[in-house]
Amino acid sequence: MPNKIIVIDYGMGNTKSVCRAIEKMGGKALISNNNKTISQSKKLILPGVGSFASGMSEIKKKQLDKSIKLALSNGAYLFGICLGMQLLFNNSEENGITEGLNLVEGEVKKIPIYNDNQLTRKIPHIGWNKIFSESSSWNDTFLKNIKSESFFYFIHSFMAMAKNRSDVIAYCNYLGINIPSVICRNKVFGTQFHPENSGPEGLKIYKNFILK
């Protein structure tokens, strides 16, 4: 199944809506937690809804971390969505420090409740927000043909803070704090927002991933 995009099922992702978005844009998708299938895939999507610790526990229990890394070593692309993007990082402070997949250097931290003017941020950050370009590599990623300051749909309480600024392609501003919203390191790509819930612009990301 070399032409199929594998949507990794570790029990915590919105896998069906991701598959529908891929198929709407002309791609072929398969939901799988089979290690052989994942390790031999050339395109993987790691979706996610829920807590970092629970996500990593399920991934390790099923040994999906090993098959994901094997696929990457064989030249695969990996696309993490929301929690799936956060899991790409070294660790998260959610419910205590939990080690992640260690594919992107950085840490996942709680979005601060207060901004510099002591205005309270509602947590989780829910709704539509603009993303702004942070990198000249914008068009070299799956954001091709998408304009900076386009709106996407977010729902999250934690933010993934990359150690290397070059890994951050775009950010959103939430009441005075810049939150990394798109990351890319080699063939590892992630969005903090949900493209499948973000209308035509979100579907363009899936189209770009299909065509890569």
C-alpha positions as CSV (number, residue, x, y, z in Angstrom):
1,M,0.0,0.0,0.0
2,P,2.8,2.5,-0.9
3,N,0.3,5.1,-2.2
4,K,-1.8,5.2,1.0
5,I,-1.4,7.7,3.8
6,I,-1.3,5.8,7.1
7,V,-3.3,7.5,9.9
8,I,-1.8,6.2,13.1
9,D,-4.4,4.8,15.5
10,Y,-3.2,4.8,19.1
11,G,-6.7,5.2,20.5
12,M,-6.7,8.9,21.0
13,G,-7.0,10.6,17.6
14,N,-9.8,11.9,15.5
15,T,-8.7,9.4,12.8
16,K,-12.0,9.2,10.9
17,S,-12.3,12.9,10.3
18,V,-8.6,13.1,9.1
19,C,-9.3,10.2,6.7
20,R,-12.4,12.0,5.3
21,A,-10.3,15.1,4.7
22,I,-7.6,13.2,2.9
23,E,-10.1,11.4,0.7
24,K,-12.0,14.6,0.0
25,M,-8.8,16.0,-1.5
26,G,-8.2,12.9,-3.6
27,G,-5.9,10.9,-1.4
28,K,-6.1,7.4,-0.1
29,A,-6.0,6.8,3.7
30,L,-5.8,3.8,6.0
31,I,-6.2,3.9,9.7
32,S,-3.7,1.5,11.3
33,N,-1.9,0.5,14.5
34,N,0.0,-2.3,12.7
35,N,3.7,-1.9,13.3
36,K,4.7,-3.4,10.0
37,T,2.3,-1.3,8.0
38,I,3.5,1.9,9.8
39,S,7.2,1.1,9.5
40,Q,6.9,0.5,5.7
41,S,4.8,3.6,5.0
42,K,6.1,6.7,3.2
43,K,3.5,9.1,4.6
44,L,2.3,9.0,8.2
45,I,-0.2,11.2,10.1
46,L,-0.2,11.2,13.9
47,P,-3.5,12.9,15.0
48,G,-4.4,13.4,18.6
49,V,-6.9,14.5,21.1
50,G,-6.3,14.2,24.9
51,S,-3.4,14.3,27.3
52,F,0.3,14.0,26.4
53,A,1.0,11.3,29.1
54,S,-1.9,9.1,28.0
55,G,-0.9,9.5,24.3
56,M,2.7,8.5,24.9
57,S,1.6,5.6,27.2
58,E,-0.6,4.2,24.4
59,I,2.1,4.7,21.7
60,K,4.7,2.9,23.8
61,K,2.4,0.1,24.8
62,K,1.8,-0.6,21.1
63,Q,5.5,0.0,20.3
64,L,4.4,2.6,17.7
65,D,7.3,4.9,18.6
66,K,9.7,2.3,17.2
67,S,7.7,1.8,14.0
68,I,7.4,5.5,13.4
69,K,11.1,6.1,13.8
70,L,11.9,3.1,11.5
71,A,9.6,4.7,8.9
72,L,11.4,8.0,9.3
73,S,14.8,6.3,8.9
74,N,13.5,4.9,5.6
75,G,12.6,8.4,4.3
76,A,9.0,8.7,5.4
77,Y,7.1,12.0,6.0
78,L,5.4,12.4,9.4
79,F,2.6,14.9,10.0
80,G,1.5,15.5,13.6
81,I,-1.8,17.2,14.4
82,C,-2.6,19.0,17.7
83,L,-1.6,16.6,20.4
84,G,0.1,14.6,17.6
85,M,2.4,17.7,17.0
86,Q,3.1,18.0,20.7
87,L,4.1,14.3,20.9
88,L,6.9,15.0,18.4
89,F,8.8,17.0,21.1
90,N,11.2,16.0,23.8
91,N,8.8,16.2,26.7
92,S,5.7,17.8,28.2
93,E,4.9,19.2,31.7
94,E,1.3,18.1,31.4
95,N,0.5,15.9,34.4
96,G,4.2,15.8,35.4
97,I,7.1,15.5,33.0
98,T,6.6,12.9,30.3
99,E,9.1,12.1,27.6
100,G,7.9,12.5,24.0
101,L,9.1,11.0,20.7
102,N,12.2,13.2,20.7
103,L,11.9,14.1,17.0
104,V,11.9,17.9,17.5
105,E,13.9,19.6,20.2
106,G,11.8,21.5,22.7
107,E,9.2,21.2,25.5
108,V,5.4,21.4,25.8
109,K,4.3,23.9,28.4
110,K,0.9,25.1,29.8
111,I,-0.4,28.3,28.1
112,P,-0.1,31.0,30.7
113,I,-3.4,32.1,32.2
114,Y,-2.4,35.8,32.5
115,N,-0.8,38.1,30.0
116,D,1.4,41.1,30.6
117,N,-1.6,43.3,31.3
118,Q,-3.0,40.7,33.7
119,L,-5.8,40.0,31.4
120,T,-7.0,36.4,31.8
121,R,-6.7,34.0,28.9
122,K,-9.4,31.4,28.6
123,I,-7.9,27.9,28.7
124,P,-8.2,25.9,26.6
125,H,-7.5,28.2,23.6
126,I,-10.5,27.4,21.5
127,G,-11.6,28.8,18.1
128,W,-10.4,30.4,15.0
129,N,-7.1,32.3,15.0
130,K,-4.7,33.7,12.4
131,I,-1.3,32.2,11.8
132,F,1.7,34.3,10.9
133,S,4.8,33.4,8.9
134,E,7.9,32.9,11.0
135,S,10.1,31.4,8.3
136,S,11.2,31.8,4.7
137,S,10.6,28.1,4.4
138,W,6.8,28.6,4.5
139,N,6.3,27.6,0.8
140,D,8.7,24.7,1.1
141,T,6.4,23.0,3.6
142,F,2.8,21.8,3.4
143,L,1.7,25.4,3.7
144,K,2.3,26.0,0.0
145,N,-0.4,28.2,-1.6
146,I,-1.7,29.3,1.8
147,K,-1.4,32.9,2.8
148,S,0.1,34.1,6.0
149,E,-2.7,35.4,8.3
150,S,-5.1,32.7,7.2
151,F,-7.4,31.5,9.9
152,F,-7.3,28.0,11.4
153,Y,-9.2,26.2,14.1
154,F,-7.5,25.6,17.5
155,I,-8.4,23.7,20.6
156,H,-5.5,23.2,23.1
157,S,-4.3,24.1,26.6
158,F,-0.6,23.4,26.1
159,M,1.9,24.8,23.6
160,A,5.0,23.2,22.0
161,M,8.0,25.5,22.4
162,A,10.7,24.6,20.0
163,K,14.4,25.0,21.1
164,N,15.4,26.0,17.6
165,R,13.6,28.9,16.1
166,S,14.3,27.5,12.6
167,D,11.9,24.7,13.4
168,V,9.0,27.1,13.8
169,I,7.3,27.9,10.4
170,A,4.3,29.8,11.8
171,Y,2.7,31.1,15.0
172,C,-0.6,32.5,16.3
173,N,-1.0,35.2,18.8
174,Y,-3.3,34.5,21.7
175,L,-3.8,37.6,23.9
176,G,-0.1,38.7,23.7
177,I,1.7,35.4,23.6
178,N,3.1,33.9,20.4
179,I,2.2,30.2,20.2
180,P,4.1,28.0,17.6
181,S,1.4,26.8,15.3
182,V,3.3,25.0,12.5
183,I,6.7,23.3,12.9
184,C,8.9,21.5,10.4
185,R,12.2,19.7,10.9
186,N,13.4,17.7,7.9
187,K,10.5,15.4,7.0
188,V,8.7,15.9,10.3
189,F,5.8,18.4,10.1
190,G,3.2,19.5,12.6
191,T,0.2,21.8,13.1
192,Q,-1.1,22.8,16.5
193,F,-4.5,23.5,14.9
194,H,-6.8,21.0,13.2
195,P,-6.6,21.3,9.4
196,E,-9.6,19.0,9.0
197,N,-11.8,21.5,11.0
198,S,-10.3,24.6,9.3
199,G,-12.3,24.8,6.1
200,P,-10.7,25.2,2.6
201,E,-7.3,26.4,3.9
202,G,-7.0,23.4,6.1
203,L,-7.9,21.1,3.3
204,K,-5.1,22.7,1.2
205,I,-2.6,21.3,3.8
206,Y,-3.9,17.8,3.2
207,K,-3.7,18.3,-0.5
208,N,-0.1,19.4,-0.3
209,F,0.7,16.4,1.9
210,I,-0.9,14.1,-0.7
211,L,1.1,15.6,-3.5
212,K,4.5,15.7,-1.8
